[in-house]
Amino acid sequence: MTRYNMSESEMPSAWFNILPRLATPMDPPLHPGTREPVTPDDLAPLFPMALIMQEMSPEPWIDIPGPVLDILRLWRPTPLVRAERLEKMLDTPARIYFKDESVSPAGSHKPNTAVPQAYYNKMEGINRLTTETGAGQWGTALSFATAQFDMECMVYMVRASFEQKPYRKIMMEVWGGNVVPSPIDDPSNPGSLGAAISDAVRDCVQRDDSHYALGSVLNHVLLHQTVIGLEARDQLRAAGEELPDVVIAPCGGGSNLGGIAFPFVPDESVRLVAVEPSACPTLTQGRFEYDFGDVAGMTPLMPMYTLGADFMPPSIHAGGLRYHGDSPIISKLVHEGRMEAVAINQGKVFDAAIKFANAEGKVPAPECGHGIAVAIDEALAAKESGEEKVILFNYCGHGHLDLAAYDEYLSGRMVDV
Ligand SMILES: *Cc1c(COP(=O)(O)O)cnc(C)c1O
């Protein structure tokens, strides 16, 4: 068998909360003005109370609301695929599996959290969400989700992507999203994720009918993504595997990584590996300290690995991995040694992505190529040592709207940063 499908009735009905399972508690986020721990009331202008409570919940499991499950069922459970043809290509004794999150409407894992975020806001009477998007994956996911609940969506898109990558913008508009380039007050500025967050937060706090939504980094976002790892655990068992030896995923803010990895954190034998671009090496080169999530310093200060809130990464193709900070939970796991982190160049990423496309047929997003490259390294190491390793990686998104990047690589025009 190559594809391990689950029936809809076996889909997880609760999210896996890592917070009560950590060896030591998280340090709290701090208010940007007072530098005191933030209170739920501080966050209330931005988020609905249900999400604020999830952000600090001590409950080991949190039920997924029925209306959310109904929408997730449009594409979940997602398949777990044994990459046998890639194994043959590499001539490895390792067994390689990937969890295919590219089958969602937006083509990535991001709708897993966009849907519950839209739902909890709607339940609190909010009818408009503001957000930022880099290359456009999060903006498309949130536009899809708000359309499901008949809400408005206002997306501040990093100007460089807005101008160079029209297709995700058009997808957002198909789902009724409003998309504007950021920074809004400086048409000559190519923009950054940190600046777009400032624009979206500023818009939100100026209006009573609006809240803000973030696609990664925050605890509740990673919580919603744990459906990935929960399904993968069951599917691996169905494939006859006790546990994986290693779980691998790319890390931008940490949400697809947390989603696939957190359910395996209690299994101490399972290695967990974060992969980031060498052009934005937050976990491998950043400092572990309190920093802002945005350029303007409007968000709470979070304890995380950071390259500095004003860090401007070079414009590599994995737009989803160009963030100066990282999830505080992921940062803590790396800091304490439970999770490993590696940084790789984009030349290696595209090389791996093209190998994968030729073996398995699927064309991955450049972000996703980071995880594939390290999965290939692990499979080759297993060949070297002659071990039958079980490798699991997250196929977090397809690359159908990233073909210009493939063109650059294939024609030799890509800079290998
Ligand atoms: C957004 C995105 C990422 C990076 O975000 P994380 O929160 O780190 O998961 C990675 N891959 C894809 C396909 C994305 O859309």
The ligand as an ORCA input file, in Angstrom:
! r2SCAN-3c Opt
* xyz 0 1
  C       3.091     29.417      5.520
  C       3.757     28.211      5.088
  C       4.886     27.714      5.765
  C       5.530     28.399      6.929
  O       4.721     28.636      8.041
  P       4.768     27.735      9.336
  O       3.902     28.456     10.297
  O       6.185     27.658      9.798
  O       4.226     26.411      8.968
  C       5.449     26.545      5.309
  N       4.956     25.902      4.241
  C       3.885     26.336      3.574
  C       3.392     25.558      2.395
  C       3.241     27.502      3.973
  O       2.164     27.931      3.314
*
